[in-house]
Amino acid sequence: MSHSDALSDFIDMTMSRFLRDRDFRLRLLAEADETPRETAYKIRRESMIAAQRRTAS
């Protein structure tokens, strides 16, 4: 593996990690304004979508 490949992989990994962290922080801020019922509904809906994706592929 050349240096440029390793650097490219590192940059890709760092960017994806930064975006995941940013999304997580934004989600926490949004959930701070939600009621527990709204949060539970959203978590349940997202888990159902994830399960459907797993079974579809």
Stockholm file with secondary structure:
# STOCKHOLM 1.0

chainA/1-57         MSHSDALSDFIDMTMSRFLRDRDFRLRLLAEADETPRETAYKIRRESMIAAQRRTAS
#=GR chainA/1-57 SS CCHHHHHHHHHHHHHHHHHHHHHHHHHHHHHHTSCHHHHHHHHHHHHHHHHHHHHHC
#=GC SS_cons        CCHHHHHHHHHHHHHHHHHHHHHHHHHHHHHHTSCHHHHHHHHHHHHHHHHHHHHHC
//
